């Protein structure tokens, strides 16, 4: 959020050729305010981006603020990752009559210089233009930006598809470039839902969560997909409801030659977590049944 422009009390001496940490932070805040639009009401950081980019599937949820008069306010960082950071965003009308919390996932192109998983996950998603393929293969600045946007495009498209068929995923609000806005899974106070890995469920709750996880895997399999990186760390549990997150690397089980390996790993990672807490899970049987579901799709 925007800060006051009065920083006289924060000034610190500098050494020749090098800034102190306090001075560097002060200058950064000045730059932040220099680019801020003084016409944005209520101290928000930007006007709503709802009028730009791709929008999520219809019908739009009742909780979602879609008025073009709305403004967005940054509330902090929810999660940092290898290729993206997730921020908490409040979108609301300036008069405070309507507002909602969103998770803003922002992909960073500079992190794709040596992102070794790209090749396997992007198999089957090759771009038509040879110049773009060469830039991606060479990890040029342009190529890294393309990779970052490909991840955003892939995740938004997958979430839209899965939401439409009733999968346990956050509602995908919109995508603008490398930013994907999602339903915030958590409380009205901005407290994020815990990850499955953080829970210590009793046996009854454990079985219920496993059944939900199995149902989520079946929905993906019915669409011919595997999560590709599933574990107890990218599943949220909110008010007893399991929600899959982090789906930019979703794998097409038919088009990707590594599909069987990705599916087996998803099942193994998840089943191992539940088995370690006392639930009897047959990984081989689950994987076989999922492949039968893929074949029927």
KEGUVO-472200 format. One record per residue (C-alpha): residue number from 0; residue in three letters; chain; x, y, z. Coordinates in nm, 2 decimals. Each point is the difference from the previous one (the first is absolute). Layout:
PT  seq  type  mol  u  v  w
PT  NUM  Ala  A  X  Y  Z
...
This chain:
PT  seq  type  mol  u  v  w
PT  0  Unk  A  0.00  0.00  0.00
PT  1  Unk  A  0.11  0.36  -0.06
PT  2  Unk  A  0.21  0.16  0.26
PT  3  Unk  A  0.05  0.37  0.10
PT  4  Unk  A  0.26  0.18  -0.21
PT  5  Unk  A  0.16  0.15  0.32
PT  6  Unk  A  0.32  -0.20  0.07
PT  7  Unk  A  0.22  0.27  0.15
PT  8  Unk  A  0.02  -0.19  0.33
PT  9  Unk  A  0.12  -0.31  -0.18
PT  10  Unk  A  0.29  0.15  -0.18
PT  11  Unk  A  0.33  -0.18  0.06
PT  12  Unk  A  0.36  0.10  -0.10
PT  13  Unk  A  0.13  -0.18  -0.31
PT  14  Unk  A  0.35  -0.13  -0.08
PT  15  Unk  A  0.16  0.09  -0.33
PT  16  Unk  A  -0.10  -0.24  -0.27
PT  17  Unk  A  -0.23  -0.20  0.22
PT  18  Unk  A  -0.34  0.06  0.16
PT  19  Unk  A  -0.09  -0.10  0.35
PT  20  Unk  A  -0.29  -0.24  0.04
PT  21  Unk  A  -0.22  0.28  0.15
PT  22  Unk  A  0.08  0.24  -0.29
PT  23  Unk  A  -0.07  -0.27  -0.26
PT  24  Unk  A  -0.34  -0.07  0.16
PT  25  Unk  A  -0.08  0.37  0.02
PT  26  Unk  A  0.08  0.05  -0.37
PT  27  Unk  A  -0.21  -0.30  -0.09
PT  28  Unk  A  -0.29  0.15  0.18
PT  29  Unk  A  0.04  0.33  -0.18
PT  30  Unk  A  0.00  -0.18  -0.33
PT  31  Unk  A  -0.31  -0.19  0.10
PT  32  Unk  A  -0.19  0.32  0.08
PT  33  Unk  A  0.14  0.17  -0.32
PT  34  Unk  A  -0.18  -0.26  -0.21
PT  35  Unk  A  -0.32  0.00  0.21
PT  36  Unk  A  -0.31  0.15  -0.15
PT  37  Unk  A  -0.13  0.28  0.23
PT  38  Unk  A  -0.34  -0.04  -0.16
PT  39  Unk  A  -0.06  -0.35  0.14
PT  40  Unk  A  -0.24  0.04  0.29
PT  41  Unk  A  0.03  -0.14  0.35
PT  42  Unk  A  0.37  -0.05  0.00
PT  43  Unk  A  -0.03  -0.30  -0.22
PT  44  Unk  A  0.29  -0.12  -0.22
PT  45  Unk  A  -0.18  -0.02  -0.34
PT  46  Unk  A  -0.34  0.01  -0.16
PT  47  Unk  A  -0.16  -0.34  -0.06
PT  48  Unk  A  0.14  -0.20  -0.29
PT  49  Unk  A  -0.33  -0.17  -0.06
PT  50  Unk  A  -0.05  0.18  -0.33
PT  51  Unk  A  0.33  -0.14  -0.13
PT  52  Unk  A  0.12  -0.34  -0.10
PT  53  Unk  A  -0.18  -0.34  0.03
PT  54  Unk  A  -0.28  -0.05  0.24
PT  55  Unk  A  -0.10  -0.32  0.19
PT  56  Unk  A  -0.29  -0.22  -0.10
PT  57  Unk  A  -0.36  0.11  0.03
PT  58  Unk  A  -0.21  0.03  0.20
PT  59  Unk  A  0.22  0.22  0.21
PT  60  Unk  A  -0.03  -0.07  0.37
PT  61  Unk  A  -0.21  0.23  0.21
PT  62  Unk  A  0.29  0.09  0.23
PT  63  Unk  A  0.21  0.13  -0.29
PT  64  Unk  A  0.02  0.38  -0.04
PT  65  Unk  A  -0.03  0.06  -0.38
PT  66  Unk  A  -0.09  0.38  0.00
PT  67  Unk  A  0.25  0.20  -0.20
PT  68  Unk  A  0.00  0.27  0.26
PT  69  Unk  A  0.17  -0.24  0.24
PT  70  Unk  A  0.36  0.04  0.12
PT  71  Unk  A  0.27  -0.25  0.10
PT  72  Unk  A  0.20  0.03  0.32
PT  73  Unk  A  0.31  -0.21  0.07
PT  74  Unk  A  -0.01  -0.16  0.35
PT  75  Unk  A  0.32  -0.21  0.00
PT  76  Unk  A  0.17  -0.31  -0.11
PT  77  Unk  A  -0.17  -0.34  0.05
PT  78  Unk  A  0.26  -0.23  -0.14
PT  79  Unk  A  0.33  0.02  -0.19
PT  80  Unk  A  0.10  -0.27  -0.24
PT  81  Unk  A  0.26  -0.10  -0.26
PT  82  Unk  A  -0.18  0.16  -0.29
PT  83  Unk  A  -0.27  0.21  0.15
PT  84  Unk  A  -0.11  0.20  0.30
PT  85  Unk  A  -0.35  0.00  0.13
PT  86  Unk  A  -0.13  0.33  0.15
PT  87  Unk  A  -0.32  0.08  0.19
PT  88  Unk  A  -0.21  0.26  -0.17
PT  89  Unk  A  -0.32  0.18  0.11
PT  90  Unk  A  -0.23  0.11  -0.29
PT  91  Unk  A  -0.29  0.23  0.10
PT  92  Unk  A  -0.20  0.30  -0.07
PT  93  Unk  A  0.15  0.33  0.13
PT  94  Unk  A  -0.30  0.05  0.23
PT  95  Unk  A  0.06  -0.33  0.17
PT  96  Unk  A  -0.35  -0.14  -0.10
PT  97  Unk  A  0.14  -0.31  -0.17
PT  98  Unk  A  0.34  -0.17  0.02
PT  99  Unk  A  0.17  -0.34  -0.04
PT  100  Unk  A  0.34  -0.15  0.07
PT  101  Unk  A  0.20  -0.15  -0.29
PT  102  Unk  A  0.32  -0.19  -0.04
PT  103  Unk  A  0.22  0.16  -0.26
PT  104  Unk  A  0.25  -0.25  -0.14
PT  105  Unk  A  0.28  0.18  -0.19
PT  106  Unk  A  0.25  -0.19  -0.20
PT  107  Unk  A  0.36  0.12  -0.02
PT  108  Unk  A  0.18  -0.03  -0.33
PT  109  Unk  A  0.35  0.03  0.16
PT  110  Unk  A  -0.05  -0.33  0.19
PT  111  Unk  A  -0.02  -0.20  -0.32
PT  112  Unk  A  0.36  0.03  -0.10
PT  113  Unk  A  0.07  -0.36  0.12
PT  114  Unk  A  -0.35  -0.12  0.09
PT  115  Unk  A  0.08  -0.37  -0.09
PT  116  Unk  A  -0.35  -0.12  0.02
PT  117  Unk  A  -0.12  0.21  -0.30
PT  118  Unk  A  0.10  -0.25  -0.26
PT  119  Unk  A  -0.20  -0.29  0.14
PT  120  Unk  A  -0.31  0.20  0.10
PT  121  Unk  A  -0.02  0.21  -0.32
PT  122  Unk  A  0.01  -0.31  -0.22
PT  123  Unk  A  -0.30  0.02  -0.23
PT  124  Unk  A  -0.03  0.38  0.05
PT  125  Unk  A  0.24  0.11  -0.27
PT  126  Unk  A  -0.06  0.33  -0.15
PT  127  Unk  A  -0.06  0.03  -0.37
PT  128  Unk  A  0.25  0.28  -0.07
PT  129  Unk  A  0.36  -0.12  -0.05
PT  130  Unk  A  0.14  0.33  0.14
PT  131  Unk  A  -0.19  -0.05  0.32
PT  132  Unk  A  0.11  -0.37  0.03
PT  133  Unk  A  0.36  0.10  -0.05
PT  134  Unk  A  -0.02  0.28  0.26
PT  135  Unk  A  -0.15  -0.25  0.25
PT  136  Unk  A  0.26  -0.26  -0.07
PT  137  Unk  A  0.28  0.26  0.03
PT  138  Unk  A  -0.14  0.15  0.32
PT  139  Unk  A  0.04  0.35  -0.14
PT  140  Unk  A  -0.17  0.29  0.19
PT  141  Unk  A  -0.28  -0.02  -0.26
PT  142  Unk  A  -0.02  -0.38  0.04
PT  143  Unk  A  -0.02  0.02  0.38
PT  144  Unk  A  -0.29  0.24  -0.02
PT  145  Unk  A  -0.17  -0.23  -0.24
PT  146  Unk  A  0.05  -0.29  0.24
PT  147  Unk  A  -0.14  0.20  0.29
PT  148  Unk  A  -0.30  0.09  -0.21
PT  149  Unk  A  -0.05  -0.36  -0.12
PT  150  Unk  A  -0.01  -0.11  0.37
PT  151  Unk  A  -0.26  0.26  0.07
PT  152  Unk  A  -0.21  -0.08  -0.31
PT  153  Unk  A  0.02  -0.38  0.08
PT  154  Unk  A  -0.10  0.04  0.36
PT  155  Unk  A  -0.29  0.23  -0.07
PT  156  Unk  A  -0.13  -0.22  -0.29
PT  157  Unk  A  0.03  -0.31  0.22
PT  158  Unk  A  -0.18  0.16  0.30
PT  159  Unk  A  -0.28  0.13  -0.23
PT  160  Unk  A  -0.04  -0.34  -0.15
PT  161  Unk  A  0.00  -0.18  0.33
PT  162  Unk  A  -0.22  0.25  0.18
PT  163  Unk  A  -0.26  -0.05  -0.27
PT  164  Unk  A  -0.01  -0.38  0.05
PT  165  Unk  A  -0.03  0.04  0.38
PT  166  Unk  A  0.36  -0.07  0.11
PT  167  Unk  A  0.13  0.10  0.34
PT  168  Unk  A  0.20  0.31  -0.12
PT  169  Unk  A  -0.02  0.37  0.08
PT  170  Unk  A  -0.22  0.21  -0.23
PT  171  Unk  A  0.23  0.15  -0.27
PT  172  Unk  A  -0.10  0.37  -0.01
PT  173  Unk  A  0.21  0.14  -0.28
PT  174  Unk  A  0.34  0.00  -0.17
PT  175  Unk  A  0.20  0.30  -0.11
PT  176  Unk  A  0.34  -0.09  -0.15
PT  177  Unk  A  0.19  -0.18  0.26
PT  178  Unk  A  -0.24  0.07  0.29
PT  179  Unk  A  -0.28  -0.24  0.08
PT  180  Unk  A  -0.27  0.11  0.25
PT  181  Unk  A  -0.17  -0.27  0.20
PT  182  Unk  A  -0.26  -0.06  0.26
PT  183  Unk  A  0.17  0.05  0.34
PT  184  Unk  A  -0.04  -0.32  0.20
PT  185  Unk  A  -0.01  0.11  0.36
PT  186  Unk  A  -0.18  0.21  0.25
PT  187  Unk  A  -0.15  0.35  -0.04
PT  188  Unk  A  0.28  0.13  0.22
PT  189  Unk  A  0.26  -0.09  -0.26
PT  190  Unk  A  0.12  -0.31  0.18
PT  191  Unk  A  0.09  -0.26  -0.27
PT  192  Unk  A  -0.13  -0.36  0.03
PT  193  Unk  A  0.26  -0.25  0.12
PT  194  Unk  A  0.17  -0.24  -0.23
PT  195  Unk  A  -0.09  -0.37  0.04
PT  196  Unk  A  0.36  -0.06  0.12
PT  197  Unk  A  -0.06  0.23  0.30
PT  198  Unk  A  -0.30  -0.20  0.13
PT  199  Unk  A  0.00  -0.28  0.26
PT  200  Unk  A  -0.34  -0.15  -0.07
PT  201  Unk  A  -0.16  -0.28  0.19
PT  202  Unk  A  -0.09  -0.32  -0.18
PT  203  Unk  A  -0.35  0.10  -0.09
PT  204  Unk  A  0.11  0.33  -0.15
PT  205  Unk  A  0.30  -0.17  -0.16
PT  206  Unk  A  -0.23  -0.24  -0.19
PT  207  Unk  A  -0.23  0.28  -0.10
PT  208  Unk  A  0.29  0.21  -0.14
PT  209  Unk  A  0.13  -0.31  -0.19
PT  210  Unk  A  -0.34  -0.05  -0.16
PT  211  Unk  A  0.00  0.36  -0.11
PT  212  Unk  A  0.35  -0.03  -0.13
PT  213  Unk  A  -0.09  -0.31  -0.19
PT  214  Unk  A  -0.30  0.17  -0.15
PT  215  Unk  A  0.22  0.29  -0.11
PT  216  Unk  A  0.24  -0.24  -0.17
PT  217  Unk  A  -0.29  -0.16  -0.18
PT  218  Unk  A  -0.14  0.33  -0.13
PT  219  Unk  A  0.35  0.08  -0.14
PT  220  Unk  A  0.03  -0.35  -0.15
PT  221  Unk  A  -0.35  0.03  -0.17
PT  222  Unk  A  0.15  0.31  -0.17
PT  223  Unk  A  0.31  -0.19  -0.10
PT  224  Unk  A  0.22  0.19  0.24
PT  225  Unk  A  0.24  -0.05  0.29
PT  226  Unk  A  0.09  0.28  0.24
PT  227  Unk  A  0.37  -0.07  -0.07
PT  228  Unk  A  0.14  0.12  0.33
PT  229  Unk  A  -0.26  -0.11  0.26
PT  230  Unk  A  0.08  -0.03  0.36
PT  231  Unk  A  -0.13  0.09  0.34
PT  232  Unk  A  0.17  0.34  -0.04
PT  233  Unk  A  -0.21  0.12  -0.29
PT  234  Unk  A  -0.34  -0.10  0.14
PT  235  Unk  A  -0.19  0.24  0.23
PT  236  Unk  A  -0.27  -0.10  0.24
PT  237  Unk  A  -0.26  0.26  0.08
PT  238  Unk  A  -0.29  -0.07  0.23
PT  239  Unk  A  0.04  -0.37  -0.07
PT  240  Unk  A  0.01  0.05  -0.38
PT  241  Unk  A  0.31  -0.11  -0.19
PT  242  Unk  A  0.12  0.24  -0.27
PT  243  Unk  A  0.28  -0.08  -0.26
PT  244  Unk  A  0.24  0.29  -0.08
PT  245  Unk  A  0.31  0.06  -0.21
PT  246  Unk  A  -0.11  -0.14  -0.33
PT  247  Unk  A  0.22  0.17  -0.27
PT  248  Unk  A  0.18  -0.33  -0.07
PT  249  Unk  A  -0.31  -0.21  -0.06
PT  250  Unk  A  0.08  -0.29  -0.23
PT  251  Unk  A  -0.20  -0.13  -0.29
PT  252  Unk  A  0.00  -0.37  0.06
PT  253  Unk  A  -0.05  -0.09  -0.37
PT  254  Unk  A  0.22  0.26  -0.17
PT  255  Unk  A  0.29  0.00  0.24
PT  256  Unk  A  0.22  -0.31  -0.03
PT  257  Unk  A  0.09  0.03  0.37
PT  258  Unk  A  -0.37  -0.01  0.10
PT  259  Unk  A  0.01  -0.34  0.18
PT  260  Unk  A  0.30  0.10  0.21
PT  261  Unk  A  -0.17  0.33  0.10
PT  262  Unk  A  -0.32  -0.17  0.10
PT  263  Unk  A  0.17  -0.27  0.19
PT  264  Unk  A  0.21  0.26  0.19
PT  265  Unk  A  -0.31  0.20  0.09
PT  266  Unk  A  -0.17  -0.30  0.14
PT  267  Unk  A  0.32  -0.11  0.19
PT  268  Unk  A  0.06  0.34  0.15
PT  269  Unk  A  -0.35  0.03  0.13
PT  270  Unk  A  -0.06  -0.36  0.10
PT  271  Unk  A  0.33  0.00  0.19
PT  272  Unk  A  -0.11  0.29  0.21
PT  273  Unk  A  -0.33  -0.16  0.10
PT  274  Unk  A  0.16  -0.34  0.05
PT  275  Unk  A  0.26  0.16  0.24
PT  276  Unk  A  -0.29  0.11  0.21
PT  277  Unk  A  -0.16  -0.34  0.03
PT  278  Unk  A  -0.23  -0.03  -0.30
PT  279  Unk  A  0.02  -0.32  -0.21
PT  280  Unk  A  0.04  0.11  -0.36
PT  281  Unk  A  0.08  -0.22  -0.30
PT  282  Unk  A  0.20  0.22  -0.24
PT  283  Unk  A  0.01  -0.25  -0.28
PT  284  Unk  A  -0.38  -0.05  0.01
PT  285  Unk  A  -0.06  0.38  0.01
PT  286  Unk  A  0.23  0.06  -0.30
PT  287  Unk  A  -0.16  -0.28  -0.20
PT  288  Unk  A  -0.35  0.13  0.07
PT  289  Unk  A  0.10  0.35  -0.10
PT  290  Unk  A  0.13  -0.13  -0.34
PT  291  Unk  A  -0.33  -0.18  -0.05
PT  292  Unk  A  -0.17  0.33  0.05
PT  293  Unk  A  0.24  0.16  -0.25
PT  294  Unk  A  -0.09  -0.27  -0.25
PT  295  Unk  A  -0.37  0.06  0.04
PT  296  Unk  A  0.03  0.37  -0.06
